[in-house]
Structures are given as C-alpha cells and as structure tokens.
Amino acid sequence: MTEKTTASTGQSGRPAPVEALQSTARRVLQWLAGRNMFVVMGGFFLLGFVVQRIGPLAPHDWVFFLIGGILPILLATVSTEADGYDHEISNADRLKFLVSQLRWGFTPWGILTQILQIGGTALAYVRYLGRLPSRTRHVPSTRLTVPFSGEWTTVNGGITKPTSHSWGIVSQRYAYDFVVTDEDGDTHDGEGDELTDYHAFGEPIRAPADGTVVKTKASLRDYPKPGSGWLEWRTWDIAGNHVVIEHQSGEYSLVAHLKQDSVRVDPGDEVTRGQVVGECGNSGFSSEPHLHFQLQDSANFWFAAGLVPRFVGTAVSRDDDRRGEHAVYEQLEEDRDELYLWAGDTVAPADG
C-alpha cells in the first residue's frame, strides 16, 4: 500500500511553486514596464550583438533581437503599482494588441512612425542638452482647464516617471488619456461593439486655453472595432484627427483621436478657453473612444518635447489612500490653485 501525496496549492488552486513563479514573473514584468522602452529594447539588441561574437551561441542571436522588438510592446499592456489606474487586460486581448502592433509596425507608415518617434526623442534630448522639461524646469506659463465638459476619468498619465503616459517617448511624457465612465465604472453600454456604445464618443472637446489654431486633421476614419483589442493598422497618423493650438510662444496643446469630420476650426483661427474645437472619436491608434491630451513645446507632434500641464478651475476626485503615494501629489493637496493630474483621477471643470 502506498501513501497518496497532494501538492500544496495557493488560493487559486494552482500548485504553490507555480503561483510563486507566476508572482515572480509578474514582479519582473512590472519592474521592466517601469523602465524606458528604448533602454529595454536597446539592452536586448545589445545582448544580441554580444551573442553574435560568441561562437557556440551565435546561431541563437535572433532570440535576443526578437525579444527586444516584442517585449516593449507587451510591457505596454502591463500595469505597474504606481500607475494609479487598474487597466489590466486579458491575455487574449494582450495577444491581439501584440499582433496589431506588429501588423502595423511592419508597414511603411509604421516603420516611418517609429523612426520619427525615436528621432524626435533623440532631438529633444539634444535641444535641451539632456535637461528635459519637468515640473520644476521649463515650466509652462499657460494655465489650462480640462478640454471637455462634465466628468471624465483619467486612465493614463501623470507627472512622475512611474505614473507617466509614455516616459520614453519625450513628446508624450506628460500626456493624458481621458474617458467617460458610468456609475459602474464602465466606458460603454452593452458589449461595447459599436462606437456609439461608448459614453465619450461624440462628446464635445474644448480649447483648454485661449490661443491660435496652428494645425488640424479631420478626415481619418474612426476605427470601427472599439474594445476588440485590435488597433487601426492602416493609419498614417497615430494621433488620428486632431487640433493643435498655440497658447504662448513655445507652448502648444494637442487634442487627439477626434471623431471624423468633427473638427470645427481651421489653422489661423483664434479660439477662446472652452470653445468647442471638435468631438471625441476613435481615429488613429486608439483602442476605444477617448481623448488624448498633451502640452508640448512645438507644433510638431513628432519632434516636440512634452511640457507639464498645470490645470486650474478643475474639480478632482481622488481616493484618500492615493494622496501620499507620491510626495509631489501629496504636496499639491496643500495648494488647490493649480492641479497636476494622475491616472485614476476623476475630473471636471469646476463650473460644470
């Protein structure tokens, strides 16, 4: 007669060693997700070149080049502890995102976009001699109001490296993504298969401050498969339909992913704070209808450096237990005259 043994399991029912391995892998991925994407990519490429010089390993150098190309894409789907907003997705949607990115990345326009992003980031470092704009350096004079009416949720973005929208892409370092949610926190009604299911779709987008319109685009289609995990692979402009407004010399705001043919202004138009300039859409590289907003030091999306937006006249709802997680946000609670946003914040114009 033999004794039957049972492996210990965790709460999920998986063997404890498996859970431990998954937990470790998760922590490693979260750590990598907080690193500069170009550093991660370059690190694996460098390993590939090193392996090429090691005779027995040389035939396997392609593994490192492959990881260097794919890993940064996967890391974009990983939530970090500092993100401030739970945007975890299923493995199936993660796979769709990866395939979408690769499908787009090997098109002529996808390759050109990647060259422009890398080149723009390098140029920004050169222009500022490595001392890029931050909350205390190259502080913009423009005081902004949120570019919409009603209550929206900040789903991506912040002014610190851990909370940043895209720290490694300098033009989008201090960008924000906003959506409209209902009482249950959902961004859409029903299954979310149709653009019109989304609460943000078609909502008016407003000028965040007085200024002059310098660039617009309005003709790109709204990707008709929102929430599917797939992305618009054939777009020539990842920002989609957009409006760029110059507020002061060297200070430009960009509102992006606007609805097709909804842009109501033209280059040269003078706009006032709160004026409607377009409607929220799903054009460009957008997973679902939302607003992308950023303040930058140039009208050119590719070669600009992001500036830290300072918001005024804005009502914000933030969980009390989040205020002390980053000192800069804790300090800001002492001065409500101007506000820096963080993913997870629910915001609205103070006057409604």
C-alpha positions as CSV (number, residue, x, y, z in Angstrom):
1,M,0.0,0.0,0.0
2,T,1.4,3.4,-1.0
3,E,0.7,6.8,0.6
4,K,-1.0,9.3,-1.6
5,T,0.6,12.7,-1.5
6,T,-1.0,16.0,-2.5
7,A,1.0,19.1,-3.7
8,S,0.2,22.3,-1.7
9,T,-1.8,24.8,-3.6
10,G,-2.4,28.5,-3.4
11,Q,-5.8,30.2,-3.2
12,S,-6.2,30.0,-7.0
13,G,-5.9,26.2,-6.9
14,R,-2.6,26.1,-8.7
15,P,0.5,24.4,-7.1
16,A,2.3,26.8,-4.8
17,P,5.5,26.7,-6.8
18,V,3.6,27.6,-9.9
19,E,2.0,30.6,-8.1
20,A,5.4,31.7,-6.8
21,L,6.9,31.5,-10.2
22,Q,4.0,33.5,-11.7
23,S,4.3,36.1,-8.9
24,T,8.0,36.5,-9.6
25,A,7.5,36.8,-13.3
26,R,4.7,39.4,-12.7
27,R,7.1,41.5,-10.5
28,V,9.8,41.3,-13.1
29,L,7.4,42.4,-15.8
30,Q,6.1,45.3,-13.7
31,W,9.7,46.4,-13.0
32,L,10.5,46.3,-16.7
33,A,7.3,48.1,-17.5
34,G,8.6,51.0,-15.4
35,R,11.8,51.3,-17.4
36,N,12.4,53.3,-20.5
37,M,11.1,51.3,-23.5
38,F,14.1,52.3,-25.6
39,V,16.5,51.2,-22.9
40,V,14.7,47.8,-22.7
41,M,14.8,47.5,-26.5
42,G,18.4,48.6,-26.7
43,G,19.5,46.3,-23.9
44,F,18.3,43.1,-25.7
45,F,19.6,44.3,-29.0
46,L,23.0,44.8,-27.4
47,L,22.8,41.3,-26.0
48,G,22.1,40.1,-29.5
49,F,25.2,41.7,-30.9
50,V,27.3,40.3,-28.0
51,V,26.0,36.8,-28.6
52,Q,26.8,37.1,-32.2
53,R,30.5,37.2,-31.2
54,I,30.3,34.0,-29.0
55,G,30.7,31.1,-31.4
56,P,28.5,28.4,-29.9
57,L,25.7,30.9,-29.1
58,A,25.9,32.9,-32.3
59,P,23.1,30.9,-34.1
60,H,20.7,32.0,-31.3
61,D,21.3,35.7,-31.5
62,W,17.9,36.2,-33.2
63,V,16.2,35.3,-29.9
64,F,17.5,38.5,-28.3
65,F,16.6,40.6,-31.3
66,L,13.1,39.1,-31.3
67,I,12.7,39.8,-27.5
68,G,14.0,43.3,-28.0
69,G,11.4,44.0,-30.6
70,I,8.4,42.4,-28.9
71,L,8.9,42.9,-25.2
72,P,8.4,46.7,-25.2
73,I,5.0,46.1,-26.9
74,L,4.0,43.6,-24.3
75,L,5.1,45.8,-21.5
76,A,2.7,48.5,-22.7
77,T,-0.1,46.1,-21.5
78,V,1.3,45.6,-18.0
79,S,0.0,47.7,-15.1
80,T,2.6,48.9,-12.6
81,E,1.9,49.5,-8.9
82,A,2.4,53.2,-9.5
83,D,0.0,53.6,-12.5
84,G,-2.9,54.7,-10.3
85,Y,-5.5,53.1,-12.5
86,D,-6.2,49.4,-12.9
87,H,-6.1,48.8,-16.7
88,E,-5.2,45.1,-16.6
89,I,-6.3,43.3,-19.7
90,S,-6.8,39.6,-20.5
91,N,-4.1,37.5,-22.2
92,A,-6.3,37.2,-25.3
93,D,-6.6,41.0,-25.6
94,R,-2.9,41.2,-24.9
95,L,-2.2,38.9,-27.8
96,K,-4.5,40.9,-30.1
97,F,-2.6,44.1,-29.1
98,L,0.7,42.5,-29.9
99,V,-0.4,41.2,-33.3
100,S,-2.0,44.6,-34.1
101,Q,1.2,46.4,-33.2
102,L,3.4,44.0,-35.2
103,R,1.0,44.2,-38.2
104,W,1.2,48.0,-38.1
105,G,4.9,48.1,-37.3
106,F,6.0,46.4,-40.5
107,T,4.0,48.7,-42.8
108,P,5.9,51.5,-44.5
109,W,4.0,54.1,-42.4
110,G,4.5,52.1,-39.2
111,I,8.3,52.0,-39.8
112,L,8.3,55.7,-40.6
113,T,6.4,56.4,-37.4
114,Q,8.9,54.5,-35.2
115,I,11.8,56.3,-36.9
116,L,10.1,59.7,-36.2
117,Q,9.4,58.8,-32.6
118,I,13.0,57.7,-31.9
119,G,14.4,60.6,-33.9
120,G,12.2,63.1,-32.2
121,T,13.1,61.8,-28.7
122,A,16.8,62.0,-29.6
123,L,16.4,65.5,-31.0
124,A,14.6,66.7,-27.8
125,Y,17.5,65.4,-25.7
126,V,19.9,67.3,-27.9
127,R,17.9,70.5,-27.8
128,Y,17.7,70.6,-24.1
129,L,21.2,69.1,-23.5
130,G,19.6,66.3,-21.6
131,R,17.7,68.6,-19.2
132,L,14.2,68.0,-20.5
133,P,11.2,69.9,-19.2
134,S,9.9,68.8,-15.9
135,R,7.6,70.1,-13.1
136,T,10.4,72.4,-11.9
137,R,12.3,73.1,-15.2
138,H,11.0,74.8,-18.3
139,V,7.7,75.3,-16.5
140,P,5.0,76.5,-19.0
141,S,3.1,79.8,-18.4
142,T,-0.2,78.6,-19.8
143,R,-2.7,77.6,-17.1
144,L,-5.1,75.1,-18.6
145,T,-8.6,74.0,-18.0
146,V,-9.6,70.4,-18.8
147,P,-10.7,70.3,-22.5
148,F,-14.2,68.9,-22.0
149,S,-17.4,69.4,-20.2
150,G,-18.8,67.1,-17.5
151,E,-17.0,64.4,-15.5
152,W,-14.3,62.3,-17.2
153,T,-11.8,59.7,-15.8
154,T,-8.1,60.0,-16.3
155,V,-7.0,56.5,-17.4
156,N,-3.4,57.1,-18.3
157,G,-0.8,59.7,-17.4
158,G,1.0,61.6,-14.6
159,I,3.9,63.9,-13.9
160,T,6.3,61.4,-12.3
161,K,8.2,58.7,-14.2
162,P,6.2,55.8,-12.6
163,T,2.9,57.4,-13.5
164,S,3.9,58.8,-16.9
165,H,1.8,58.2,-20.0
166,S,5.0,57.3,-22.0
167,W,8.1,58.3,-20.3
168,G,10.4,57.0,-23.0
169,I,8.6,59.0,-25.8
170,V,9.5,62.5,-24.8
171,S,6.7,64.3,-26.7
172,Q,4.1,62.2,-24.8
173,R,5.9,62.1,-21.4
174,Y,3.3,64.3,-19.7
175,A,0.3,63.3,-21.9
176,Y,-3.1,62.2,-20.5
177,D,-5.9,59.9,-21.8
178,F,-9.4,60.6,-20.7
179,V,-12.6,58.6,-20.9
180,V,-16.2,58.9,-19.7
181,T,-17.5,56.3,-17.4
182,D,-20.9,55.5,-15.9
183,E,-21.8,54.8,-12.2
184,D,-20.4,51.3,-12.6
185,G,-17.1,52.5,-14.0
186,D,-17.8,51.2,-17.5
187,T,-16.9,53.2,-20.5
188,H,-19.7,51.9,-22.6
189,D,-23.2,50.4,-22.7
190,G,-23.8,46.8,-23.6
191,E,-21.0,44.8,-25.2
192,G,-19.2,47.9,-26.5
193,D,-19.1,46.6,-30.0
194,E,-20.3,49.8,-31.6
195,L,-18.7,53.3,-31.4
196,T,-22.0,54.7,-30.3
197,D,-22.0,52.4,-27.2
198,Y,-19.1,54.5,-25.7
199,H,-20.0,57.3,-23.4
200,A,-17.2,59.5,-24.7
201,F,-17.9,59.1,-28.4
202,G,-19.2,62.4,-29.9
203,E,-18.7,64.4,-26.7
204,P,-17.6,68.0,-27.4
205,I,-13.8,68.7,-27.0
206,R,-12.9,72.2,-26.0
207,A,-9.9,74.5,-26.2
208,P,-8.1,74.3,-22.8
209,A,-7.0,78.0,-23.1
210,D,-7.0,81.0,-25.4
211,G,-4.8,80.7,-28.5
212,T,-4.4,80.3,-32.2
213,V,-5.1,77.1,-34.1
214,V,-1.9,76.1,-36.0
215,K,-2.7,72.5,-37.2
216,T,-5.8,70.3,-37.8
217,K,-6.6,67.0,-39.3
218,A,-10.2,65.8,-39.7
219,S,-10.6,63.2,-42.4
220,L,-9.4,59.9,-40.8
221,R,-12.0,57.3,-40.1
222,D,-13.0,56.2,-36.6
223,Y,-11.7,52.6,-36.2
224,P,-15.0,50.6,-36.2
225,K,-13.9,47.8,-33.8
226,P,-13.6,49.5,-30.4
227,G,-12.8,47.5,-27.4
228,S,-11.9,44.4,-29.5
229,G,-8.2,44.5,-28.7
230,W,-7.4,45.3,-32.3
231,L,-5.9,48.6,-33.5
232,E,-6.2,50.6,-36.7
233,W,-3.2,49.1,-38.5
234,R,-3.5,51.2,-41.7
235,T,-3.4,54.7,-40.2
236,W,-0.8,57.1,-41.4
237,D,-1.2,59.2,-38.2
238,I,-1.3,57.6,-34.8
239,A,-2.8,60.8,-33.3
240,G,-5.7,60.5,-35.6
241,N,-7.8,63.6,-36.2
242,H,-6.5,66.3,-34.0
243,V,-6.2,70.0,-33.3
244,V,-3.0,71.9,-32.2
245,I,-3.4,75.3,-30.5
246,E,-0.6,77.7,-29.8
247,H,-1.2,79.5,-26.5
248,Q,2.1,81.3,-26.0
249,S,5.4,81.1,-27.8
250,G,6.7,77.6,-27.3
251,E,3.5,76.3,-25.7
252,Y,1.1,74.2,-27.7
253,S,-1.8,71.9,-26.7
254,L,-2.8,68.9,-28.7
255,V,-6.2,67.2,-28.5
256,A,-6.2,63.9,-30.5
257,H,-8.3,60.9,-31.6
258,L,-11.1,63.2,-32.6
259,K,-14.2,62.0,-34.5
260,Q,-14.0,62.0,-38.3
261,D,-15.2,65.3,-39.8
262,S,-16.0,66.8,-36.3
263,V,-13.2,69.4,-36.2
264,R,-14.8,72.8,-36.2
265,V,-11.7,75.1,-36.5
266,D,-9.0,75.8,-39.1
267,P,-5.4,76.9,-38.9
268,G,-5.2,80.6,-38.2
269,D,-8.5,80.7,-36.2
270,E,-8.4,82.4,-32.8
271,V,-10.1,80.3,-30.1
272,T,-11.1,81.1,-26.5
273,R,-10.9,78.9,-23.5
274,G,-13.8,76.4,-23.5
275,Q,-14.7,76.9,-27.2
276,V,-15.6,73.6,-28.9
277,V,-13.0,72.5,-31.4
278,G,-14.2,69.0,-32.2
279,E,-15.7,65.8,-30.8
280,C,-14.2,62.8,-29.1
281,G,-13.7,59.9,-31.5
282,N,-11.7,56.7,-32.2
283,S,-9.3,57.8,-35.0
284,G,-5.7,57.0,-35.2
285,F,-4.1,54.4,-32.9
286,S,-6.9,54.2,-30.4
287,S,-8.3,51.2,-28.6
288,E,-11.6,52.8,-27.8
289,P,-13.1,56.3,-28.0
290,H,-11.1,58.5,-25.7
291,L,-9.4,61.9,-25.6
292,H,-5.6,62.1,-25.8
293,F,-4.3,65.5,-24.5
294,Q,-0.8,66.9,-24.2
295,L,1.1,70.2,-23.8
296,Q,4.3,70.4,-25.9
297,D,7.0,72.9,-26.9
298,S,6.4,72.7,-30.7
299,A,3.6,72.4,-33.1
300,N,5.2,69.2,-34.5
301,F,3.9,66.1,-32.8
302,W,7.0,64.1,-33.6
303,F,9.8,66.4,-32.6
304,A,8.2,68.2,-29.6
305,A,9.2,67.8,-26.0
306,G,6.3,67.4,-23.6
307,L,5.6,70.1,-21.1
308,V,3.9,69.5,-17.7
309,P,0.3,70.7,-17.9
310,R,-1.0,72.8,-15.0
311,F,-4.7,72.8,-14.6
312,V,-6.9,75.4,-13.0
313,G,-10.6,75.7,-12.4
314,T,-10.8,71.9,-12.2
315,A,-12.6,69.7,-9.7
316,V,-10.9,66.5,-8.9
317,S,-11.9,63.3,-7.0
318,R,-9.0,61.2,-5.8
319,D,-9.1,58.4,-3.3
320,D,-7.7,59.5,0.0
321,D,-5.3,56.5,0.2
322,R,-3.6,57.6,-3.0
323,R,-2.6,61.1,-2.0
324,G,0.5,60.1,-0.1
325,E,1.8,57.6,-2.6
326,H,3.9,60.2,-4.4
327,A,5.2,63.2,-2.5
328,V,4.5,65.6,-5.3
329,Y,0.8,64.8,-5.3
330,E,0.6,65.0,-1.5
331,Q,2.1,68.5,-1.7
332,L,-0.4,69.5,-4.3
333,E,-3.2,68.9,-1.9
334,E,-2.0,71.9,0.0
335,D,-2.4,74.3,-2.9
336,R,-5.6,73.8,-5.0
337,D,-5.0,76.9,-7.1
338,E,-3.4,74.6,-9.8
339,L,-3.5,70.9,-10.2
340,Y,-1.4,68.1,-11.7
341,L,-3.4,65.1,-12.7
342,W,-2.7,61.4,-12.2
343,A,-4.3,58.3,-13.7
344,G,-7.3,57.4,-11.6
345,D,-8.4,61.0,-11.0
346,T,-12.0,61.8,-11.9
347,V,-12.0,65.4,-13.2
348,A,-14.4,68.0,-14.4
349,P,-14.5,71.8,-14.9
350,A,-15.1,73.4,-11.5
351,D,-18.0,75.3,-13.1
352,G,-19.5,72.1,-14.6
